[in-house]
Amino acid sequence: MSQRVDPTLVLEIEKFGKGTWNECFHCGNCTAVCPLTEQGFLFPRKGYRALQMGLKDTITSSVEPWLCYYCGDCSSTCPRDANPGETMMILRRYLTSVYDWTGLSKKFYTSHFWEFFAIIFIGIITIFLLLFANTAGIITTLTADGGVMLDKMFPHDLIEKGDWTMAVIVAGLLITNIMRMWWKTVVKDKTVKVKFFSYFTEAWNLVVHFATQVKFNKCEGKNYWLWHWLLMSGYVLMFTMIVVYLPWFQTDKIYNWYEPQRILGYYATFGLMFGLVAVFIGRFKKNNEKFKFSHITDWLFIIMLILTTITGILVHIFRINGMVAATYYSYIIHLAILVPMIMIEVPFSKWSHLAYRPFAVYFAAIKKASKK
């Protein structure tokens, strides 16, 4: 299948991170040492070839960058220091912008101004809406007897409406972007005629790889899988609690430490902090191949998630110790960080990878099954 060569492709993708793809002379070592590459889905070399030749359609229809879990073996053994592992990361950022029909992902990845402005703007709007939801009045609530009355200060029914509105918007953006991913990687791939029933027979791949990220087991260093899984599971659990079960968690009742509400919250907090500390130390020390190169969005994601977790911990500590003003103000700060993080990171940036990767595994499985 012929396709038009785009001589500006490299310049376009360089906006998402500086790669050293000109150093690659296609020795094939990166593909040979990769424990995840397989017949029909060869990487990282395939991505390098497409980049150097300006084959834009090949890249946009590719699932290979998502099948890479960035163990770093390819980069550490590359004889030319072409950093193929980081190139796969750059391509994932680029593909995220390709799937995004709004164009915001590209702006957030390529412009510091756009991302910081969006975070500050959504944070200010969140504070304004919280103050509007405070029907009891700040001064009255702060001086009232009876200790911390968080649910009276910010009624959970109003907060829940906001949560569901945010969830619907984020889900709508992410689902439509995934549909664009499917169209580009499956439907437009003329090298395979997809069998309809393969969508059902291979669906287990989507569930299993989202829940377990089991392909990490093929990479060396199981600790990486552990903290990555703890981080992901802690985030998903916390998101579920604040959106689906908010009335159970935002209550003026103080639960005992052994009750499910507290235990689930503690696990989510532990998973987030354990994973975040590991990521922060790794990116700060740069003592591992996968942490040697950090995009500004990598650091912004880490910092926002750390601040969200810390402020959430403070809300809990202040609340159970009856510190009224500290609880209310830390709650406002907590949501002013949490809301823009979810609105930006989930559909447009780092957290979108949580959805794109298992779907890529699913789409790859569909293609493989259809060729049999």
N, C-alpha and C positions, 0 to 999 in steps of 0.2 A: 504494500500500500504506500503510495507516494504522498508526500506532504511538503508544504512550503517551509523553507528554511527561514528562520527569524534571526538575523544577525544581531539584533538588539536584546536577545533573550538573556544573555549573561549579564548585561548591564541592568536589566530589569530585576533579575534574581539577586544581584549584589545589593540591592536596597534592603533585602531581608537578612543580610549577614555577609561578611566578606569571606569568601572561600578561596582556596588555593587550587582550583580545578585545573589551571593551566599547567600545574606541575605533574598531573597524571599523564603517564605514557602507556597506560592500558596493559600493564604487566599481568593483571588479573589476580594479583596476590590477595587483594581485599575480598573478592568474591570467594576465593579458595579457602580463606581462613574463617569466613563468616559461618557460624553454626546455624543460622536461620535461613540462609539462601537455599533455594531448591530449584529443581527443574521447572522451567516456565516462569519463575520469579527470581531472576538473578539480580543481585545488587551487592555493593554500591556501584560496580563498574557500569551498569546499564545507565544509571543516572548521569555519570560523568560523560559518557559518550553522547547522550542526548543534549547535555549542556554545551559541550564543545562544538557540536554540529548545529546547534540552534534549532533542535527539534522540539518545538513548543508543544505540539499535539501529543507527542510521546510522553512528555513529562506530565501534562495535565490529565492524561488518561491512565497514569501509572498508579498502582497501589503499593509498589515496592518501598518507597520512602516510609510508609506507615508500618511495613512489616519489620523494619529495623527497630530494635529496642536499645540501640546505642550502648552496647557493651564495651565498645572502644577497641576491640581486637584488630579491626581493619586499620584504624589510624595508627595504633602502636606498632604495627608490622609493615606499614607502608614505606617502601624504600625511598620515596620521593617527598615524604612529609606533606602529602596532598590532603590529609585530614578527611578521608571519606566519611567517617562517622559524623563529623560536624556538617559536612555537605548534605547528608541525609536530613539533619535537623533543619538546615536552611531551606531545603526543599519542602519540608513539612510546613514551615511558616508560609512559604510561597503558595503551596496548595491550599492552605487554610484560606488565604485571600482569594484564590480562584473559586473555591466553593461558595464563598460569601457573596450573595447577590446584592447586599447593601453597599459594598465597597468600604465599609468601616474597618474591617480587619486589616486591609492594606494600609489605611491611614494610621491605625494604631501601631502597626509593626514598623512603619517607615517614618513616622513623625512623632517625636517626643511631645511636641506641643499638643497634638490631637489627643493623645492618650492621657496626659496630665490634665488637660482641660476637661475631658469627659469625666475623669475620676472626681475632680473638684466640683464640677457642675452637678453630677448625680448625687454627690455627698451633700451639697447644700440643699438640693431639692428634698433629700431624705430627711434632713434636720427640720426643714420647714413643715413637711408632712407630719413628722412626729409631734411637733409643737401644736399643729392643728388638731391632731388626734387626741391631744391631752385635754379632754373636755373637763377634767376636774380642776384644772388650773395648777400651774407649777407651784406658786407660793402657797396656796391652800394645801396642796398635797405634801409639800416639804415640811410644813409646820403642824400637820395633823398628828394626833396621837394614834398609836396602834402599830408603830414600826413601819417597815417597808411594805408599801402597797403597790407593787409594780403593775399589777393588772388593773388597778384603779387609775394609776398614772397614765398608762398606755393600754387601753382596753384591747384584750386579745382578739375580739371580733373585728375591730378595725385593722389591727396589725395583720391578722390573718387574711383579710381582703387584699391588703397590700402585697402580702407574700404570694397569694395565688395569682394576682395580676402580674407580678414579676415573673413567676414561674411559667405562666402562659406565654408571656412575651419571649422569654428565653427559650422555652421549648419550641415555640413556633419558628424562631430564627434558626435554632439548631437543626430541627427536623427538615426545614426547607433547604438548608445547606447540605444536609446529608443526602437529600433527594438529588441535588445537583451533583454531588459526589458520585452517586449511583449512576446518573445519566452519563457522566463523563468517563467513568472507569469501567462500566459494564455495558450499557446500551450502545455507546459509540465505539466500543471495541469490536471491530469487524473481523478480528482474527478468531473469534469464537462465537458460536451460536448457542446462546444460553438456553438450557432446558428449563421449562417453567417449574417443574416439580423440584428442581435442585434448590429453589428458594426455600422450600420447606424441609427437605432432607438435610440441608446444611445449616439450618437455623441454630442448631445447638452450638455452632462455633461462636456465634454472636454472644450468646448467654455465658458460655464457659469462659471465653477470653475476656469479656468485660469483668466478670466476677473474680477471676483468678489470675489473669495475665500470665497464664501457665507457660507461655513461650520463653519467659525469663529463665526457666529451668534449663534451657539449652545453652545459656550464656554462663560463663564462669562468674563466680562471686554471687552466691545466693543471698548474701546480706543486702545487696542492691534490690533484689526482688522483695525482701521482707519489708524494708522501710518504705519502699515505693508502694507496696500493697497496704501497709498500715496507714500511710498518708491518704491514699485513695479511699479506703474503706471508712476512715475517720471523717473525711469530708462528705462522702455520700450519706453516711449516717446522720451527720449534723444537719445537712441540707434537708433530709427527709424529716427530721424532728421539727425543724423550724417552719417547714411548709405544710406538711401533712398532719403533724401531731402537735401543733402549737398550743392549743388549749390545755393539753396535758402537761406541757413543759413551762409555759408562761402562766404561772398561777401564784397566788399569794400564800399558798400553803407551802411550808417547808417540809420536804420529804426527808425521811431517814436515809442515811448513806447507803443502806443495803436494798433500798427499793429500786425497781427497774428504771424509773425516771433518772435517778442519780447515777446508777451503774452505766447506763447507756451514754449519758453525758460524759462521764469520766473516761469511758473507752474512746469516744470520739475525740475528746481533748488529748488523751494520751497518743492516739494514732497520729493526729495532726502534729503535735509537738515533736514526737519521736522522728517522724519523717522530715519535718521542716528543719530540725537541728542537723540531721544527717546531710540534707541538701545544702544548708547554709555553710556548714563546715567544709563540705566537699568543694563548693564553688569558691569559697574563700581561700582555701589552701591550694586548690588546683593540683592535687596530688594524684588525680585519676584522670584518665584520658577523656572520659565523658564530661568532666567538669572544667576542662582547660579553657573552653571558650564560652563566654556568657553574653548573651544579648541583653539589652536593657530591659526587655520584657520579662526575661527570666528572673532578674533581680526584683523587678516591680511586683511580679506575682508572689515571690517568696516573702517580700516585706509586707505586702498587704495581707497575706494569709497569716503571717506571724502576728501582726497587729490585731487582726480579727480574733485570733485565738486568745491572745493575751487580754484584750478588753473583755472577751467573753468570760474568761477566768475571773477577772476583777469584778464583773457584775455578780457572779456567783458568790465570791468571797464577801463582798460588801453586803449582799442581800441576806445571807445566812447569819451575818453578824449584826444585822439591824442598822447598817449605816445608810440612812435614808438618802441624803443628798448625793453621796458618792455613788450609790446604786443607780439613781436616775440619770445622772450626767454621764456615767460610764456606759450606760445602756444606749444613750443617744450617740455617743462616740462610736460604740460598737457597731450599730446599724449604719452609721454614716460611712464606715469603712466596708462593712459586709456587703451592702447593697450595690455600690459601684463595682466591687470586685466580682460579684456574681454577674451583673449586667454586662460587664466587659470581658471578663476572663472566660466565662462559659461558652458564649456563642462566637466570640471573635478571636480569642487568644489561647493561652496555654491550656486551660481546662477543656477546650474543645477537642484536644487530642484524646481525651478520655473516651470520647464517642467515636472519633474518626478511626482510631487504631482497631478496635474490635470490629467495626464495620468493614475495614479494609481486609481483615482476616476472613470475614464472612464472604465478601465479594470475591476474594481470591479462591476460597473454597468452592464457590459457585462455578467459577470458571474452570477449575480443575475437574469438578464433577461433570461438567458439560462436555468436556473433551474425551471422556471415557467412552 
